[in-house]
Amino acid sequence: MNNKQSILVWDVPTRVFHWLLVICFAGAWLTSESERLQMIHYAFGYSACALVLFRMVWGVIGTRYARFSQFIKGPKDMIGHLKVLLSGHQHDTPGHNPVGGMVMIGLMLIILFIGLTGYLSVKEFLGDFMSEAHEVISSLALALIIIHVVAAVIMSLVQKENLVRAMVNGKKQGLPEQAIRFPQYLIGLILVLGWGYLFYLVVSGAAPSLTQ
């Protein structure tokens, strides 16, 4: 018997992190060529790095499906997951699958490298090399994000479940006992306020060590 129903899988902090990171990357990309919007570009970039650092902590202490231990697997599990998909079956847990989880980790690390090279280019470390590295790594991140979006659309069709909507309302199909119990609204609110405060500090010039 199939007892699957709509259950809460993604907590509020995980969803807030995801969409704020989308906003940060898009904002940083759109302001990257404008000298007039340079401070806004810095604010998007540094706040994106802060979000990733939060997610690394939340990946250890967060709710069930937010934890890295739930989806970081070895090559054997990743290959096994691909075989299951090709056979027409679905992933057995409602959280990240092993392949998607590794892509997410890769994107997080790339975001940190973008921030690091951006900071070093502001400090004029190694001349133009860091600026060029910043642009190259940013382009690589964009390519991975496009792959991530395309994969999400394909997986939504394969699994017959809207994965984008799931990252909005936090709900996916699963067994009742697989649901998380607490959405963690307070942590999500603190994350939004912390992100907004850091963004303000950078864009207002109150953190000159990061922008000069």
C-alpha positions, 0 to 999 in steps of 0.5 A, spaced: 500 500 500 502 506 498 501 511 504 505 517 501 502 524 502 504 531 503 509 532 508 514 537 511 521 536 508 525 542 508 525 547 514 524 554 513 532 556 514 534 551 508 528 554 504 530 561 506 538 560 505 536 557 498 532 563 495 536 568 498 542 565 495 539 565 488 537 573 489 545 574 491 547 570 485 543 574 480 544 580 484 551 580 484 551 577 476 547 583 474 551 589 478 558 586 476 559 590 470 557 597 473 561 602 477 555 605 480 552 599 483 559 597 485 557 597 493 551 593 491 555 588 488 560 587 494 554 587 498 550 581 494 557 577 494 559 578 501 552 576 504 552 570 499 558 567 502 555 569 509 549 564 507 554 559 505 557 559 512 551 559 515 548 553 511 555 549 513 553 550 520 546 548 519 548 542 515 551 539 521 546 541 527 539 542 522 533 538 521 533 531 518 534 533 511 538 539 512 544 535 515 549 533 510 550 526 513 543 525 510 545 526 503 553 526 502 554 519 499 560 516 496 561 514 488 557 507 489 551 510 492 551 516 487 552 510 481 546 506 485 542 512 485 543 513 477 541 506 476 535 507 480 532 513 476 534 509 469 530 504 472 524 508 472 524 508 480 524 514 485 529 516 490 527 512 497 527 518 501 524 525 500 530 529 501 536 531 497 539 525 492 546 523 493 548 526 486 543 533 487 547 533 494 554 533 491 552 538 486 549 543 492 556 542 495 560 544 489 556 550 488 557 552 495 564 551 495 564 555 488 560 561 491 566 561 497 571 561 492 568 567 488 567 571 494 575 570 496 577 572 489 573 578 489 576 580 496 583 579 494 581 583 487 579 588 491 585 588 495 589 588 488 592 581 490 596 579 484 594 584 480 589 582 475 590 575 476 585 575 481 580 579 477 580 574 472 580 568 476 573 571 479 570 572 473 572 565 470 569 562 477 563 566 476 562 563 469 563 556 472 558 557 477 553 560 472 554 554 468 553 549 474 546 553 476 543 552 469 545 545 470 542 545 477 535 548 474 535 543 468 536 537 472 530 540 477 526 541 471 527 534 469 527 530 476 520 534 477 517 531 470 521 524 472 518 524 479 511 527 477 513 532 483 514 540 483 521 540 486 521 548 485 514 548 489 517 544 494 523 549 496 517 554 497 512 550 501 517 545 504 513 539 502 514 533 498 511 526 498 513 521 503 511 517 508 508 520 515 514 518 519 519 521 514 516 528 516 520 533 520 516 536 526 519 543 527 519 548 521 524 552 525 521 559 523 525 563 528 532 560 525 529 562 519 527 569 521 534 570 524 537 568 518 533 573 514 535 579 519 542 577 519 543 577 512 539 584 511 544 587 516 550 584 513 547 587 506 546 594 509 553 594 513 557 593 506 552 597 501 553 603 506 560 603 507 560 601 514 565 595 513 571 598 509 575 593 510 571 589 505 570 594 500 577 598 499 
